[in-house]
């Protein structure tokens, strides 16, 4: 089941952190605004997973977004890596 947002558009910037123990860039910290918007993420006992899909084609990405919207009634979050 997808967790849905009530907002039309949110734009939030953040940082990706390096985890020394895992020797990997594996920590994505969510801002408080995101946690407030998706209140299910605040439940520490809940098991929340994520699915990341990378598309090399804008057309395929648009088709996928339409499918998800029709099936689940929610839109995915776009994540851009910036340098």
Secondary structure, 3 states (H helix, E strand, C coil): CCCCCCCCCCCCCCCEEEECCCCEEEEECCCHHHHHHCHHHHCCCCCCCCCCCCCCCHHHHHHHHHHHHHHHCCCCCCCCCCC
